[in-house]
Amino acid sequence: SPPHHLEVAHALLRNGESLDSAYSSVVRDAQGDAQSTGRSEPIEWVLGEKERLEPSLANNANYLAFKALVRQVRAAGSYRSYVIEQRRTCALVRHLAIHDRATTRDGVLNFLARTGERGLFR
């Protein structure tokens, strides 16, 4: 799973794509035309099948990041709710850092957390 797949997933979800119909079954009729069976599978099913066929994916960082995104969006209920949750978490960590209730050894991250947007864009 190349790194750009995660960006594509974000774009699809941001634009309303559903996690519940990631795969649709198709059969060919007597004339060879594709016909939908009306059956669809959620993304978790698709990922399970992919892992079954390619067990090495269990160690692929990009694939695991994609699975984590799917899990977090599913847990939040929608992509919009997922984004709101991420922003709230970021704001909470920044608030805690400003009030000396959260720390980090990373100098850049520490500066950004304590400065906030006002300090950066004055």
N, C-alpha and C positions, 0 to 999 in steps of 0.2 A: 504494500500500500504506500505509494509515493507520498511525499509531504503535501503536494498540492491537492490530494484527495480530501484532506481535512478542510482546506479552504473552500473546495467545491461543496462539501457537505454543509458548511456554515451558510454559503450562499443559497443553496437549495432550501434549507430550513428557514432561513430569514425570509425567503419569498413564498413560504407557505406549504412546502412539500411535506407530506405526511410520513411519519415513521411506521404507520400501520399498513401501508400498501407499497412496499418497496419492490415487490416482485409480483407480477401477474402471470398466471398460467395461460399458455396459448397452445392451441392445437390446429392442425391443418385439416381443412375439409377435403372432399373428394376432388375438387378442382385445384387444390394446393394453396388455397387462400387461407391466411392466418385468421383464426377465430378465437376470441377471448373466451375462456371457460367461466369467467366471472369470479374466479377464485384468486385471492391475493394473499400474500404473506407479509408479516411485519419484518422490519429490518433485522430484528434479533434472529429470526429464522434464517435469513439470508446469511448473516454473519456466522451462525452455527454451521451451516452447510459449507461455507468457505473454509472455516477452521477444520472441518472434518476432512475436506479434500487437501488442505495445505496445513498440516499440524505445525509447521515452522512459524506460522503467523503468531503463535503464542509468545514468541520472543521478539517480535517486530515492534519497535517503539511507535512508529507511525500508525500501525494497525491498532495498537493498544490505546493510543490517544483518540483514534476515531471511535473505538468502542466506549471509551470513557465519555466522550461527547454525547453519544447516543444514550447512554445510561443516565447522564445528568439531565438531558433534555426530557427524557421519559419521566424521570423523577419530578422535574419541575412542572410537567404537564403540557408545556408548549415551549417553542423556541423563545418566544417573547418573555415568558416567565423565567426561563433559564437566564436570559440576558439581564433581566431586572435583578435576579438573585446574585449574579456575578458582580453587578455594580454595587449592590448593597454590601456584599462581602468586602469589596475593595474599600468602600467608604468607611465601613466599620474598622478595618485594619488601620486605615489612615487616622481615624479618630483616636484609636487606642495608642498609636505611635506618637501622635501629637501630645497626648496626655501621659506619656511615659509608662503606658501599660502594656506596650508591645515593643520588642526590640529585635534588631537584626545585626549581624556582623558585617553585612554587605554595605559598604559606605555609600554607594550610589543609591541603593534602595532606601537606606536610612534617610539620606538627604531628601529624596523625593517624597517619602512618607511624611516627613516633618514639615516640609515646605508647602506642599499642596499646590494647587493650581494657581492661587493668587501670587505666591512667591515666584513661580516660574514665568508668569505671563504679565507682569506689571509693566 
